[in-house]
Amino acid sequence: MRPTPLDAPARDTAREQERIYVLECTQLLDTEDSETFDRITRLATHVFDAPIALVSLVHQDRQWFKSRCGFDLRETDRDSAFCDRTIELGSVLVVEDTTQDARFHDNPLVVGRHAIRFYAGAPLVLNSGHALGSLCILDRRPRTLDRAQRQRLAEMAAMVVTQIELHQRAGRVNEVTRLPNRAQLVDDLEHLCRDYPGQQRVLMLVDVIGQAALHAAVRAMGIEPLEHALRNIAARLAAALPPGTMLHHVSETRFSILLGAGPRESSERAAIDLLNHMRERFDSGGVSIELRVQAGLVEFDLNAASAADALRKASSAMHEAASSEQSHMWHDPCFDTAHRRAFNLARGVSAGLVRGEFRLVYQPKLNLSLGAFSGVEALARWTHPRYGVVPPGDFVPLVEETALIHEFTEWVLNTALAQLALWERSGISLTMAVNVSSKNLERPGFVDFVREACARHGVSPTHLHIECTENAIMTSQATLDALGHLKALGIQISLDDFGTGYSNLACLFDLPVGMLKLDQSLVMPIETSPRALKLVRSLIDLGHSMGYRMLAEGVETQGVLDLLVAAGCDAIQGYFLSKPLEADSIPTFLGTHRVGDLLQAADGSPRSPLPNT
């Protein structure tokens, strides 16, 4: 009986291109025979009593056999491929008599010397849904295949798929893009060092989606559309590179490209051309995508030490490009010096606290409302055994990025409260300001720790001021809740660096703070810039109108002090008053500095202290 021809579905060009790309990424095409696959085709001939069994991979214009049992051809053109129909069908295809089937009766494999009369194939569908080819059995006589046999053929095809997946995992590939991964890059570099010792190469690391954009995309679209986009991006990269160029998918959104030896100018040109190509808008799953790609490049020699460090150096250059808002940068040894120092500093914080390398210094605050120095701010200093005096701007951000911030802040609070208690016992009454981070405020138990620390050192919570930035306060509801509980204890809360954070004025309605600290970047120019002075005056008026006390930091001249007093600022601190002092210098400072001299008016008459706001 002549079977009814099956209408093959129209081929989706984009889907087919993706399928071809995934097939190429398996790196199975044109490889040597494999006993792993041959064992399955031999088993298929035995199970189905068939003279021929094949593992077929269907490429763009040809069908290539990874395994052959009973067949002498290594490949055929795609037009002659029975398996192409199996891929299109997506399930087991059985042709009981090829001479009676309109699709195949004039096929060269049917009318030629091979005289194929029977075909049954099951598609090789990866977990990603891409069908690469089929496991098929052929015979030179017409046959039938019952339901149980069809199921058995599909199960054996699944065995082939398992071997393909295992081959890829053993070959170290990225599960999404099917490109060789970072581990494979390491192997490939080792092989190059062995085969071409001493030659020079360039490694280019390309980040196609920044971490922030990646997380936003996942939240907006989900994982599956993003994976589809990454496959399209990988395919675009592969298509833009010269044949034989090593392309690896080394992390979620980063790809490495190994460029050949040659002058740096040629590598620079190749990098620019590639980045420009990747920035061109393209369509992925009906969504128009425009990438903001950045790259780092490094030249290295093919020896074990240089090759092993190439990816790290390219990554360092890429991060420098991102921070400098450049499209790409070449690695410079100075990058390593700065990063290694930062790494060593971060690693040394805990030990430094134990060994006593840290200390606190205290910067006096002038309360203009009272006409007296009534408080200090505790500031950490670090004398490192290797790097000497480390500026706070070098180590504080490192500490804030890690869990060390909790240990560090607890040390600062305990040390500051112990010193405050010592001053109080000697008759000096001051408030102590301590900086905390959002991570501190979000940590369960932080409020209890502060309460217990005050009790342990015998310090009233009203003498403790907590300072935190607007950025820290606005991170979560947990930070606001913690500040509310601290305020309920009697602790004053100050908003540090006001005017340089989110600048979300709406947040001022509900913040549990009593003081706003004008950042020094706003304060320092007011003596020479009328616009800066107008801004500071406006901020002071705004703060007062909402019930906040206003403190200006970064006061370095008498002129700036006079302008702030005239503007009604409540408190100031800065180098004009005093640099941060060691603890034992505070009593002497308080006893020798005449506030009246600082508040002397320009005409020589004394300025009366401002009323408390």
C-alpha positions, 0 to 999 in steps of 0.5 A: 500500500502506498503511504500518504505523503507527510506534509513537512512543516515550513522551516523556521529560518531563525530556529534552523539557524539556532539549531545549526549553531547548537549542532556546531557547538557540540564539536561532533562534526567531522570527528573520529569514530567513537566506540561510545556511539558505535556500541549503540548502532551495533545494538540497534542492528541487533534489536531490530534485526536490521542490516544498517543503523546510523547516528546522523547529524544534519548540518546546513547542507549535508548529513554526516554520520557520527556512527555507521554500522553496515553502511559505507558512506560517511555523509550525504547531501542534505537533500538525500537525507531521510533524517531531515524529515525526521527532524522536521516531524519531531518524532519517530518517522517510519517509511515502510517502503521507500519506493512507494513513498512520494517523498523518497521514491526517487532518492539516490539512496533508494534508486542507487546501489544502496537500494534502501527500501525501509527507513525508521528514525527517531530524532536526537533532541537535546534538553534545550529542544534542538533536534540535531539529527536522528538514530535510524535503521535502514533495510533493503526490504520493505518492513513495518514497525509496531508501536512497541518497536517505535518506542524502543527506537525512541529510547535508544535515540535518547541513549544517543542524546545522553552520550552527546550531552555527556560528551559536551559536559566532558568537553566542558561546554556551557549548557545554554550556548553550547560553547566551550566554557571556562574550564575548556579555555584552560585546557585549550590554552595548555594545549597551545602552550605545548604546541606553540611555545613562546608565541604571543596571543591576545585574549579578549574578554567581552561582557555583553550584559552587565550584572545590573542589566542581567538581573533586571532582564531576568526579573522582567522576562524570566530565564528562558527568553534570556537564555534564548537571547544569549544563544543569539548573542553567541551565534552573532559573536561566532559569525563575526569571527574569522573561521577557527577563532577560539570562542568560549563562554566563560561566565553568565554573560562573558565570552572570551575570544583568542586572537592570533599573533600580530601587532597590537594595532591589528588586534585593536582594530579587530576588537573595535570592529567586533564591538561595533558589530555587537552593538548593532540592534538585532531581534531575539524572540520578537524583542529588539535588543541593543547591547552595551558591550565592554571588553578587556584585552591582554597580550600574553606569551604561550607559556604556563604562567602567562596563559594561566593568568591571561583570563584574570588580566583580561577581566581586570582590564574589562572592569577598568573599562566599565568603571572608566566608561570606555568600550574596551581597555588593554591590561596594564600592570598598574591594575594588578597593583591596586587590586592586589593591595585592595585584596590584601587590605580586605583580608587583613581587617580582622587580624588588624582589629585583633592586633590593635592596628586600628584606632579612633580619632575624634573630630570636634563639632562646634554647636553654633546654637550653644556657642560651644564644642559639644560633640565629636565624630569618631573616625577610624584610622589604620596603620598597616604593617606592610602599607603603613598609614592607610587612608579611610577612603581606601579601606572603609569601602572595602569593609562595607562591601563584605560581612566584615562591616559587622565586626568592624562597626562593633569594634568602633562602637565599643571603642567609642563608647568606652572613650566617651565613658572615660571622658565623662568620668573626668568631667567632660560631657560630649556626644559621640557620633559613629557612622554605620552602614545599611548592612549594620542596620539590616542585620537582626539584633543590631539595635539590641547590640547598641542598647547593650553596648551603651549599658555595658559602658555606662553611657546614656543613649542620648549621648550617642549619635548614629550617622548614616548616608541617605543611600544607606537609609533608603535601601530597605524598610528594615533600615528605617525600622532599625533607625526608628528603634534607635531613635526610640532609645534616645539616640540621635540620628544624623543623615550624612552626606546630605545633598549627594545621595538619592536626593529624594526630597520626598523621603524627608517627610518620614525619616527618623532623623534629627540632623542633616549633614551638608556634604563638604562638596556643597560647603567648600565652594560657598566662599567663591561661588554665589550659586553654591552659597544660594544652594546651601542657604536653601538647603538650610532653610528647607531643613529648618522648615521640616524640623531638622537641625543642620550641620555643615562639614568641610569648613576650612576657612573663616569666610566659609564659617561666617557665611554658614553662621549668617545662613543659620546653620546649627553646627559645623565641623572641619579642618578650620576648627580642628583636624581629627584628634587623638583621644588624649588631645581632646581635653586640651583642645576643649580647654584652650580653644575660645569659641568666641574668637571663632565667632568674632564678626568681621567688624571686630564685635562679638557675635551672639550665639544663635538661638537653639533651633 
